[in-house]
Amino acid sequence: MHVHRFERVWLVAALGMIVLFVGTVTYGAVVAGYGMVDAEGGQVDTTDPAASEDFREPGVYEGSEPGHYDVYVETRRFAFVPGTADPIRVPANSTVTFHVASVDVLHGFEVAGTNINTMAIPGQKAVVTAEFDEPREYGLVCNEYCGEGHHDMAGTLEVVP
Ligand code: CUA
């Protein structure tokens, strides 16, 4: 069978692009994407994050510096612990570091109205820090589809005077 020279050139080019695209996506998912969270966070036990060295029982803890708080949040189908049943409560004029881990599937942790928005990847801890000056109530939202209750997965953060 005779294949025209230009046809062959474009065939090779097209195949080359497919290999390149698949390679890019694979690299992004396996190497770069998951490494991002790990850079600041750490590994946690998927079934029981609180048992991990990098995690504590869910709740609000006073940090080592005055005005600094650490909040440990577990995400689960379909709640934030704390956050959904009991609001997360921190004082105004504080710096808050959120440590977020999932006990089951991929969830999101967004504090609506702020730039806090991270994924909770099973087995990984996500860490985000923000300052809260004014007393205010914020909504917590899950941004990753996690099952039939995803749209109900919400909570509250109260910044109290
Ligand atoms: Cu959790 Cu969507």
Boltz pocket constraint, residues with backbone or C-beta under 6 A from the ligand:
constraints:
  - pocket:
      binder: B
      contacts: [[A, 76], [A, 77], [A, 78], [A, 106], [A, 107], [A, 108], [A, 142], [A, 143], [A, 144], [A, 145], [A, 146], [A, 147], [A, 149], [A, 150], [A, 151], [A, 153]]
      max_distance: 6.0
